[in-house]
Amino acid sequence: MTATTASFAATPDPAPGQDLLTEALRTIRLSGSVFMNACFRAPFDVVTPRRFDAKGPLAHLQHVSIFHLIASGSCSVEVPGAGPVNVSEGDILLVPFADDHRFWSGVGAEAVRADTLLRSSNLPGMGRINHGGDGEALRMVCGFIESSEFLIAPVFRTLPPLLVDRTGDDKVSALLASTVHQIITLAEETEPGTEIVLGRLMEILFIEVLRRYTTRLPPNAKGWFAAINAPLLSRALQIVHGAPARRWTVDDIAREAGSSRTVLAERFTAVLGQSPIEYVTQWRMQLAADRLRSSRDSLAAIAADIGYESEAAFNRAFKRVTGVTPGRWRDGSSGP
């Protein structure tokens, strides 16, 4: 794990937009691990449900994003809201919101739920699946990233339902491939500390996949990741992030970003789907959510630090954005 972390740290300094991504990632608490080591043989047709039953390995988690690492073989995969995609050895699949998704290869197989196939393994918290016919084998290792803050972060709401990272022959691809190889190898081991190492590797993988996704977006893309690539919007976001407690107006943000109020508002609506002030509120709530979970600071102190003159106003804003009060969020009662 140490070697992998050092390798990623040695990549070139990030662009300003990537600095925004780094900052946003710091405001959410990530944890992860590997939960399934699977082998499917064609023909097969397997549906991974949005949430496993109460006895499943992920049922207790607030929010999960699912990774599938294709170790060998190939298949088709489909997530609601996206068409079928063919994947093969070396591909990294990220399902950010853990929606139902389907894997299949060949024809004639009856669709079955993945959780009904799961069997225990020697590694705590991880199951095994061996399923299918007598055709080509697909080997995959499945992991997760969990973060309650993910649910309210404006950063992540605009991710597509499925990201497929196809590693190439560039430097970062080689590092990703090395990380995936380590995860697949460790998934077969039962040495002390394996689960912790797997968790750290999954966190690294998540960050790097998001970074690569950002750099590959087309110029006409929508959402937060597209915004950090757009010079005007990137400047505006950096201004807001730099002083979240300031009593911002659209005119203030536009002036400091070197734009007119009209142009800035139009760009926010077109790319982010919200107004600049709506974004300010969401970013404040993301910062507050992190503080609530990571500190014992009073609600009044947190409210003041993110720009609210009263605790009552902060409480109302926080509940409007997250659906729960700050107190419930701090207690971990933020819902499924």
C-alpha positions as CSV (number, residue, x, y, z in Angstrom):
1,M,0.0,0.0,0.0
2,T,2.8,2.4,0.8
3,A,4.4,2.0,-2.6
4,T,1.1,2.6,-4.4
5,T,0.4,5.8,-2.4
6,A,3.8,7.2,-3.0
7,S,3.5,6.5,-6.7
8,F,0.3,8.4,-7.0
9,A,1.7,11.2,-5.0
10,A,4.5,11.5,-7.5
11,T,2.2,12.3,-10.4
12,P,2.4,15.9,-11.7
13,D,0.9,18.8,-9.7
14,P,-2.9,19.0,-10.3
15,A,-4.5,21.8,-12.4
16,P,-6.6,24.4,-10.5
17,G,-9.7,22.3,-11.2
18,Q,-8.1,19.2,-9.7
19,D,-7.3,21.3,-6.6
20,L,-11.0,21.9,-6.3
21,L,-11.6,18.1,-6.5
22,T,-8.9,17.5,-3.8
23,E,-10.6,20.0,-1.5
24,A,-14.0,18.6,-2.1
25,L,-12.8,15.1,-1.3
26,R,-11.3,16.3,1.9
27,T,-14.8,17.3,3.2
28,I,-16.1,13.7,3.0
29,R,-15.1,10.8,5.1
30,L,-14.3,7.8,2.9
31,S,-14.1,4.3,4.0
32,G,-14.0,1.2,1.9
33,S,-13.1,-2.4,1.5
34,V,-13.6,-5.5,-0.8
35,F,-16.8,-7.5,-0.2
36,M,-16.9,-10.1,-3.0
37,N,-14.5,-12.3,-5.0
38,A,-16.5,-13.8,-7.8
39,C,-16.1,-16.2,-10.7
40,F,-18.9,-16.5,-13.3
41,R,-18.9,-18.9,-16.3
42,A,-20.9,-18.3,-19.4
43,P,-23.8,-18.4,-19.8
44,F,-24.8,-16.4,-16.8
45,D,-27.1,-13.5,-16.0
46,V,-26.6,-11.9,-12.5
47,V,-28.4,-8.9,-11.0
48,T,-26.7,-7.0,-8.2
49,P,-29.5,-5.3,-6.1
50,R,-29.3,-1.8,-4.9
51,R,-29.0,-3.0,-1.3
52,F,-28.5,-6.5,0.0
53,D,-30.8,-7.9,2.7
54,A,-30.2,-7.2,6.4
55,K,-27.7,-10.0,6.6
56,G,-25.7,-8.8,3.6
57,P,-22.2,-7.2,3.9
58,L,-23.3,-3.7,2.9
59,A,-26.7,-3.5,4.5
60,H,-25.6,-1.4,7.5
61,L,-23.8,1.3,5.5
62,Q,-25.3,4.7,5.0
63,H,-24.3,5.1,1.3
64,V,-22.0,3.0,-0.8
65,S,-20.5,3.3,-4.2
66,I,-19.6,0.0,-5.8
67,F,-16.4,-1.0,-7.6
68,H,-16.1,-4.0,-9.9
69,L,-12.5,-4.9,-11.0
70,I,-12.4,-7.2,-14.0
71,A,-9.5,-9.6,-13.3
72,S,-10.1,-11.8,-16.4
73,G,-12.7,-12.6,-19.0
74,S,-15.4,-10.3,-20.4
75,C,-19.1,-9.7,-20.1
76,S,-21.8,-7.1,-20.7
77,V,-23.0,-4.8,-17.9
78,E,-26.1,-2.5,-17.7
79,V,-27.1,0.1,-15.1
80,P,-30.5,1.9,-15.1
81,G,-30.1,5.1,-17.0
82,A,-27.2,3.8,-19.1
83,G,-27.1,1.4,-22.1
84,P,-25.3,-1.9,-22.1
85,V,-21.5,-1.7,-22.0
86,N,-19.0,-4.5,-22.8
87,V,-16.2,-4.8,-20.3
88,S,-13.1,-7.0,-20.1
89,E,-9.9,-7.7,-18.3
90,G,-8.3,-4.6,-16.8
91,D,-11.5,-2.5,-16.8
92,I,-12.5,-0.7,-13.6
93,L,-16.3,-0.1,-13.1
94,L,-17.6,2.4,-10.6
95,V,-21.4,2.5,-9.8
96,P,-21.5,5.8,-7.8
97,F,-25.0,5.4,-6.3
98,A,-25.1,1.6,-6.1
99,D,-28.2,1.2,-8.2
100,D,-29.4,-2.2,-9.4
101,H,-27.1,-3.4,-12.2
102,R,-26.8,-6.5,-14.3
103,F,-23.9,-8.6,-15.6
104,W,-24.4,-11.3,-18.3
105,S,-22.5,-13.3,-20.8
106,G,-24.0,-15.8,-23.3
107,V,-27.7,-16.5,-23.8
108,G,-30.3,-18.7,-22.1
109,A,-29.2,-18.2,-18.5
110,E,-31.9,-17.4,-16.0
111,A,-31.4,-14.1,-14.2
112,V,-30.5,-14.5,-10.5
113,R,-29.7,-12.1,-7.7
114,A,-26.1,-11.8,-6.6
115,D,-26.9,-11.9,-2.9
116,T,-28.6,-15.3,-3.3
117,L,-25.3,-16.7,-4.7
118,L,-23.0,-15.2,-2.0
119,R,-21.1,-17.6,0.2
120,S,-18.7,-16.9,3.0
121,S,-14.9,-16.9,2.6
122,N,-11.9,-17.0,4.9
123,L,-11.5,-13.2,4.9
124,P,-13.9,-11.4,7.3
125,G,-16.5,-9.2,5.5
126,M,-15.9,-10.8,2.1
127,G,-18.0,-13.4,0.3
128,R,-17.3,-15.6,-2.7
129,I,-19.5,-16.5,-5.7
130,N,-19.0,-19.3,-8.2
131,H,-21.8,-19.4,-10.7
132,G,-22.7,-20.1,-14.3
133,G,-22.3,-22.7,-17.0
134,D,-19.2,-24.3,-18.5
135,G,-18.1,-21.5,-20.9
136,E,-15.6,-18.6,-20.7
137,A,-14.8,-17.5,-17.1
138,L,-15.2,-14.0,-15.9
139,R,-13.3,-13.2,-12.7
140,M,-14.0,-10.0,-10.8
141,V,-13.3,-8.6,-7.4
142,C,-16.0,-6.2,-6.0
143,G,-15.4,-3.4,-3.4
144,F,-17.1,-0.4,-2.0
145,I,-16.6,3.1,-0.9
146,E,-18.8,4.5,1.8
147,S,-19.5,8.0,2.9
148,S,-22.6,9.6,4.4
149,E,-21.5,13.0,3.2
150,F,-21.6,11.7,-0.4
151,L,-25.4,12.0,-0.2
152,I,-25.4,15.8,0.1
153,A,-22.2,16.7,-1.7
154,P,-22.9,18.9,-4.7
155,V,-19.7,17.4,-6.1
156,F,-21.0,13.9,-6.6
157,R,-24.7,14.4,-7.4
158,T,-23.9,14.9,-11.0
159,L,-21.8,11.7,-11.6
160,P,-23.2,9.3,-14.2
161,P,-24.8,6.0,-13.1
162,L,-21.8,4.1,-14.4
163,L,-18.1,5.0,-14.9
164,V,-15.9,2.6,-16.8
165,D,-12.2,3.3,-16.7
166,R,-10.3,1.4,-19.3
167,T,-6.6,1.5,-18.5
168,G,-4.2,2.2,-21.3
169,D,-0.5,2.5,-21.6
170,D,0.0,5.9,-19.9
171,K,1.8,6.3,-16.6
172,V,-1.4,6.7,-14.4
173,S,-3.0,3.7,-16.1
174,A,0.0,1.6,-15.1
175,L,-0.3,2.8,-11.5
176,L,-4.1,2.1,-11.5
177,A,-3.4,-1.4,-13.0
178,S,-0.8,-2.0,-10.2
179,T,-3.3,-1.0,-7.5
180,V,-6.0,-3.2,-9.0
181,H,-3.5,-6.1,-9.1
182,Q,-2.7,-5.6,-5.5
183,I,-6.4,-5.6,-4.6
184,I,-7.1,-8.8,-6.5
185,T,-4.0,-10.5,-5.0
186,L,-5.0,-9.4,-1.4
187,A,-8.5,-10.6,-1.9
188,E,-7.1,-14.2,-1.9
189,E,-5.2,-13.7,1.3
190,T,-6.1,-14.0,5.0
191,E,-3.1,-12.4,6.5
192,P,-3.6,-10.1,9.6
193,G,-4.3,-6.5,8.5
194,T,-5.5,-7.5,5.0
195,E,-8.9,-5.9,5.4
196,I,-7.3,-2.5,6.4
197,V,-4.9,-2.5,3.4
198,L,-7.8,-3.3,1.1
199,G,-9.8,-0.4,2.4
200,R,-6.9,2.0,1.8
201,L,-6.4,0.7,-1.7
202,M,-10.1,1.1,-2.5
203,E,-10.0,4.7,-1.3
204,I,-7.0,5.4,-3.5
205,L,-8.7,3.8,-6.5
206,F,-11.8,5.9,-6.0
207,I,-9.9,9.2,-6.0
208,E,-7.8,8.3,-9.0
209,V,-10.9,7.1,-11.1
210,L,-12.6,10.4,-10.3
211,R,-9.5,12.4,-11.3
212,R,-9.3,10.6,-14.6
213,Y,-13.0,11.0,-15.2
214,T,-12.6,14.7,-14.8
215,T,-9.8,15.0,-17.3
216,R,-11.6,13.0,-19.9
217,L,-14.9,15.0,-20.0
218,P,-15.8,16.6,-23.3
219,P,-16.1,20.4,-23.5
220,N,-20.0,20.3,-23.6
221,A,-20.3,18.1,-20.5
222,K,-22.6,19.0,-17.6
223,G,-22.2,18.8,-13.8
224,W,-19.7,19.7,-11.1
225,F,-16.8,17.8,-12.7
226,A,-17.4,19.7,-16.0
227,A,-17.6,23.0,-14.1
228,I,-14.1,22.6,-12.6
229,N,-12.8,22.3,-16.1
230,A,-14.5,25.5,-17.3
231,P,-12.3,28.6,-16.5
232,L,-15.1,30.9,-15.5
233,L,-16.9,28.4,-13.3
234,S,-13.7,27.1,-11.9
235,R,-12.8,30.6,-10.8
236,A,-16.2,31.1,-9.3
237,L,-16.1,27.9,-7.3
238,Q,-12.6,28.6,-6.0
239,I,-13.8,32.1,-4.8
240,V,-16.8,30.5,-3.0
241,H,-14.7,27.7,-1.5
242,G,-12.1,30.2,-0.3
243,A,-14.6,32.2,1.7
244,P,-17.7,30.1,2.4
245,A,-18.8,32.3,5.3
246,R,-18.9,35.5,3.3
247,R,-22.4,37.0,2.6
248,W,-22.2,36.3,-1.1
249,T,-24.4,37.8,-3.7
250,V,-24.3,36.8,-7.4
251,D,-22.9,40.2,-8.2
252,D,-20.0,39.7,-5.8
253,I,-19.1,36.3,-7.2
254,A,-19.4,37.5,-10.8
255,R,-17.2,40.6,-10.1
256,E,-14.4,38.6,-8.5
257,A,-14.6,35.9,-11.2
258,G,-14.3,38.6,-13.9
259,S,-17.8,38.1,-15.3
260,S,-21.1,39.8,-15.5
261,R,-23.9,38.6,-13.2
262,T,-26.0,37.5,-16.2
263,V,-23.3,35.4,-17.8
264,L,-22.3,33.8,-14.5
265,A,-25.9,32.9,-13.6
266,E,-26.4,31.4,-17.1
267,R,-23.3,29.3,-16.9
268,F,-24.2,28.0,-13.5
269,T,-27.6,27.0,-14.7
270,A,-26.4,25.5,-17.9
271,V,-23.5,23.4,-16.4
272,L,-24.4,22.9,-12.8
273,G,-28.2,23.1,-13.0
274,Q,-28.5,25.6,-10.1
275,S,-27.9,29.2,-9.3
276,P,-24.6,30.4,-7.7
277,I,-26.3,31.1,-4.4
278,E,-27.8,27.6,-4.3
279,Y,-24.3,26.2,-4.8
280,V,-23.0,28.4,-2.0
281,T,-25.7,26.9,0.3
282,Q,-24.9,23.3,-0.7
283,W,-21.1,23.9,-0.2
284,R,-21.7,25.3,3.2
285,M,-23.8,22.3,4.2
286,Q,-21.1,19.9,3.0
287,L,-18.6,21.7,5.2
288,A,-21.0,21.7,8.1
289,A,-21.6,17.9,7.6
290,D,-17.9,17.2,7.8
291,R,-17.5,19.4,10.9
292,L,-20.5,17.8,12.7
293,R,-19.0,14.3,12.2
294,S,-15.4,15.1,12.8
295,S,-15.5,17.5,15.7
296,R,-17.4,18.3,18.9
297,D,-17.7,22.0,18.0
298,S,-21.0,23.6,19.0
299,L,-23.7,24.1,16.4
300,A,-23.5,27.8,17.0
301,A,-19.7,27.8,16.3
302,I,-20.2,25.8,13.1
303,A,-23.1,28.0,12.0
304,A,-21.0,31.1,12.4
305,D,-18.0,29.7,10.6
306,I,-20.0,28.9,7.5
307,G,-21.9,32.2,7.4
308,Y,-25.0,31.9,9.4
309,E,-25.9,34.6,12.0
310,S,-28.0,32.3,14.1
311,E,-28.1,28.6,15.0
312,A,-31.8,28.5,14.1
313,A,-31.1,29.7,10.5
314,F,-28.4,27.2,10.2
315,N,-30.6,24.4,11.5
316,R,-33.3,25.3,8.9
317,A,-30.9,25.4,6.0
318,F,-29.2,22.1,7.0
319,K,-32.5,20.3,7.3
320,R,-33.7,21.7,4.0
321,V,-30.6,20.4,2.2
322,T,-30.0,17.1,4.0
323,G,-33.5,16.1,5.2
324,V,-32.3,15.9,8.9
325,T,-31.3,18.2,11.7
326,P,-27.6,18.9,12.4
327,G,-28.1,17.0,15.7
328,R,-29.4,13.9,14.0
329,W,-26.6,14.1,11.5
330,R,-24.0,14.3,14.2
331,D,-25.5,11.3,15.9
332,G,-25.3,9.3,12.7
333,S,-29.0,9.2,12.1
334,S,-28.9,10.5,8.6
335,G,-31.0,7.7,7.2
336,P,-30.2,5.0,4.6
